[in-house]
């Protein structure tokens, strides 16, 4: 059983990733904590399992962390396992729980999954009829501005595709989900310019939004997350 795991760039590891990445990840889970009370929670691609105590303290009745990497699951189970926090090795496209969940969390994962449609359908099956999915993914216009479509290779070598919000929304609807009103939230929101020269100029004027803009999860109104 590993007593430590290393940061490779693919999976966030608390204390071993840069401060901006850590702030982004922790802010997402703080947002999820708002919805956790009295819920059975599935954390798919849970990584090191650090969210388990956060969600349980926020009132979740049960937490299940699932990841395809046996080493991180062994680490998470040793560090955070309890009578209310269980960890299992599993794949987002095939994991089949004994009982459905009230809340499923899928943060920064779907962009790594080649068969993302099967993954979204499986998440739908993993939830109770009135259950909620929280899903986050990089905004392609920001993270891979050269990529014009889902078929274009993202800048991040660990990603198989990156979405625009409208594309991910369409895929969620096709998988059976209903989008709640005003359900689009974002982090590091900024003024976005399609023209690369304007993007550089904006960065000179306003600074680097990847570092200066807030990591807090807030509604998307008039800026690009």
N, C-alpha and C positions, 0 to 999 in steps of 0.2 A: 504494500500500500504506500503510495507516494506521500511524503510529508511536506512537499512543496511542488509547485508547478511554475513553469517559466512562461514569460510573455513572448510570443512569437509574432505578434501583429494580427493574428486571426481571432484570438479570444482575449477579452479583457481580464486582467489579473489584478486585483486590488493591491496597491502598493508597488506594482512593477510596471504600470503603464504611465504615460505622461499625465500631468495634472489635468489638462483639458479633457482628455478621454475619460479619466475617472470622474470628473465633474459631470460630464454628459451622461454617463451610465448611472450614476447615483441619482441624478435628477429624474431620470425616467422611472426608476423604482420608487422614488418618493411620490411621484405622481400616481403610480399604481397603488400605493398604500392608501390613497383616498378611497379606493373602491374595494379594499380587501376585507373590510369588517364582515364577519359572519359568513365568509365565502371559503369554499374549497378551491384552492388555487393551483393551477398548472403553470409552471415556468418552463417553457420549452426552450431548449438550448440554454440551460441555466448556467453553464460554465462552472465557475468555482463555487457556486451556491451561496454567495455572500448575501443574496436578497432574502434568503429564508428567514433570518431573525428579524429583518425589517418588516416583512409582511405579516409575520406572526405577532409581532409587537403591535402592529396596526389593527389587529383583530381577526386575521384569517384563522379559520378553525382547523385547516389542514393545508399543508404545502407539499407539493410534489415537484421536484426538480428533475428534468430529463435532459440528457445530453448524449450525443453519439460517441463522445470521447471517454473511454473507460477510466483513464487516469484522472481526469477532472472530477468524474463522479466518485471515484474512490476518495479523492481529497475532500470533496464537498461532504460526503457522508461522514467522514472522520471529524471534520471541522464543525459541521452544522446539523448533523442528523439527530433526531429526537423522536419522541412518540408522536409529534405532530409535524415533523419534517422528514420526508422520505426522498430518496434519490434513486434513479434508475437509469440504466443505459438504454437508449432508444433513439429511433429516427423520427424526425418530424413528419415524414410521409406515411409511416406505418404504426407508430405508437398507438396502442389500443388500451385505454384504461378500463379497469373493472367497472368503475362508476364514472359518470360524466361530471365535469367540473362546473362551478359557477363562474369562474374567472380564468381565462387563459391569457398568458403574457408571452408575447413573441417579439422580443426586442432585438433589432439589428441581426436578424437571422435569415429572413426570406430572400435577401439578396445573395445569400450563399448557396441557395438550393436550386439546382437545375430544373427539377420538376416541381416548380413552385405551385402549380395548380393542384397537383395531388396533395401537397402539403396543406394548402388552404382548405381543401375539402376535408382533410383529416382533422384539422383543427375544429372545423364546424361540427364534425361528428363527436368530438371530444367534449363538447359543451352541452349543458342542459338547454332545453328550448328557450329559456329566458336568460341564458348565460351571456357573458360579455367577453369579447376579444379585444385586447390592447395590442396593437402591432405598430412597430416603428421600423423605418428603413431609410437609408440615405436618399436625399433628393438629387436625382441624376443631374439636373441643371447646375447644381452647386458642386457636387463631388466629381462628376465626370462630364464637364461642359463640352467635350469633343463628341460625346456619344449622343446621337440624335434619336435612337430608338432602343427598345429592349434588346434588339439583336446585336447592338454595338457593344464591344468589350469595355467594361468599366476600367477606370484608372487603377482601382484597388485589385491586386492580383488574386485576392481571395474571393472576390465577388464574381458570380456568373452573369448577373444582370443587375441593373439598378432602375428604379421606377420613377416616374413622375407621380405626384399624388393622384391625379385623375386616372392614371393607369392602374395603380394599386387599388383604388376604389372600385373600378370596373371588375377587377379580378375578385375582389371580396364579394361583390354582388353576385357574380357568376357562381361563387362557391356556396351561396345561400344566405350570406349575411345581410342584415339590414343596417344601413348606416344611420347612426343617431344624428339628429339635427346638430349642426355646428360641431361635428365630431373631429374636425381636422385641427390638430395641435402641432406645434413645432418648437424647435430649439435653435439658438444662434440665428435668430431671424435678422434679415438684412435687406437693404435695397439691392435688387438684382438687375444687372444689365447684361443683355445677351451679347452685346459688343465687347470683345475682350479688352479693347483699349479703354472703354468706359469702366470696365471692371477694375482695371489697374488704377485708373484715376480715382475711382470711388474709394479704393483701398488706401490711396495716398491721403485722401481728404478725411475719411472716417476711421481709418485704421483697419486692422485685420479682424473681420467679424467672427472668424473661427476662434478667436481668442477674446475679443472685446465684447461681443454680444453675449447676452445672458444664456446660460445653460438651462435655465428654468423652462419647464414645459408650459407653454401658454397658447391661447387660441391664435390661429392664423387669421389675420384680418387684412392687413394691407402690405405685409412684407413677406419675403420668401424664407421659409424655414430651411 
